[in-house]
Amino acid sequence: MRHTELVRLSQFWTLMDDEFGAGYSRVLADRHVLSSLGGRTATEAIEAGEPPKRVWQAMCEAMDVPPGRWWGRDQPPTGGPASGHGDRAGR
């Protein structure tokens, strides 16, 4: 599976902490209602089984995170048809 297809829960929290700060990211996840996730918070959506990638993308859109930072600090998106890059190490 390509990097752009999978965000594990631990990576979700790393992305949240890097973008919003370790303390505020938890508050944001617990209290900010995301209309694109059915009016649930990020925490509620994840607990309900929503993929962490979808939750992270919804949070980025809701909080106006620039697309260049959606994959973390200094981490350009890899893989995917638009990038012209294949998987790293054949994963």
Secondary structure per residue as TSV (DSSP state, phi and psi in degrees):
chain	resnum	aa	ss	phi	psi
A	1	M	-	360.0	138.1
A	2	R	-	-75.5	155.1
A	3	H	G	-52.9	-41.1
A	4	T	G	-73.5	-10.4
A	5	E	G	-95.4	-12.1
A	6	L	-	-137.3	128.6
A	7	V	-	-127.9	113.1
A	8	R	-	-74.7	161.7
A	9	L	H	-58.6	-41.7
A	10	S	H	-63.2	-37.5
A	11	Q	H	-69.1	-37.5
A	12	F	H	-54.9	-48.2
A	13	W	H	-69.0	-33.2
A	14	T	H	-64.3	-45.0
A	15	L	H	-61.7	-44.3
A	16	M	H	-61.0	-47.4
A	17	D	H	-62.7	-42.2
A	18	D	H	-65.5	-38.6
A	19	E	H	-81.5	-40.5
A	20	F	H	-114.4	-6.8
A	21	G	-	95.6	145.2
A	22	A	H	-59.7	-40.3
A	23	G	H	-76.3	-47.5
A	24	Y	H	-70.5	-29.3
A	25	S	H	-61.5	-36.2
A	26	R	H	-70.3	-41.3
A	27	V	H	-62.8	-46.1
A	28	L	H	-60.5	-45.9
A	29	A	H	-64.0	-34.2
A	30	D	H	-83.8	-23.6
A	31	R	H	-120.0	-24.1
A	32	H	-	-82.4	117.7
A	33	V	E	-82.8	129.0
A	34	L	E	-105.9	109.6
A	35	S	G	-63.4	-31.7
A	36	S	G	-70.4	-10.8
A	37	L	G	-112.5	32.8
A	38	G	T	74.9	27.8
A	39	G	S	74.5	24.0
A	40	R	E	-105.1	159.7
A	41	T	E	-79.2	168.4
A	42	A	H	-59.7	-43.3
A	43	T	H	-61.7	-46.0
A	44	E	H	-62.7	-41.7
A	45	A	H	-63.9	-44.3
A	46	I	H	-64.1	-43.6
A	47	E	H	-63.5	-28.2
A	48	A	T	-83.2	-1.6
A	49	G	T	100.5	5.5
A	50	E	-	-65.4	135.7
A	51	P	-	-60.4	135.5
A	52	P	H	-54.6	-33.6
A	53	K	H	-61.0	-45.8
A	54	R	H	-62.8	-41.1
A	55	V	H	-65.2	-43.6
A	56	W	H	-62.2	-44.5
A	57	Q	H	-62.6	-40.9
A	58	A	H	-63.1	-40.4
A	59	M	H	-65.9	-42.7
A	60	C	H	-59.8	-44.7
A	61	E	H	-64.3	-45.2
A	62	A	H	-66.2	-33.9
A	63	M	T	-99.6	10.4
A	64	D	T	53.9	42.4
A	65	V	-	-73.1	127.2
A	66	P	-	-58.9	137.4
A	67	P	G	-51.7	-30.3
A	68	G	G	-65.4	-13.9
A	69	R	G	-109.3	6.4
A	70	W	T	-65.3	-21.3
A	71	W	T	-110.2	21.5
A	72	G	-	98.7	175.7
A	73	R	T	-65.0	126.7
A	74	D	T	52.4	31.4
A	75	Q	-	-120.1	93.9
A	76	P	-	-68.1	150.9
A	77	P	-	-61.3	144.1
A	78	T	-	-123.0	162.4
A	79	G	S	69.0	-164.8
A	80	G	S	76.6	153.1
A	81	P	T	-66.3	-32.4
A	82	A	T	-76.7	-22.5
A	83	S	T	-80.8	-23.8
A	84	G	-	77.7	5.8
A	85	H	-	-110.4	143.4
A	86	G	-	-92.1	-173.5
A	87	D	-	-62.5	152.5
A	88	R	G	-85.1	140.0
A	89	A	G	52.2	28.8
A	90	G	G	67.1	18.0
A	91	R	-	-77.8	360.0
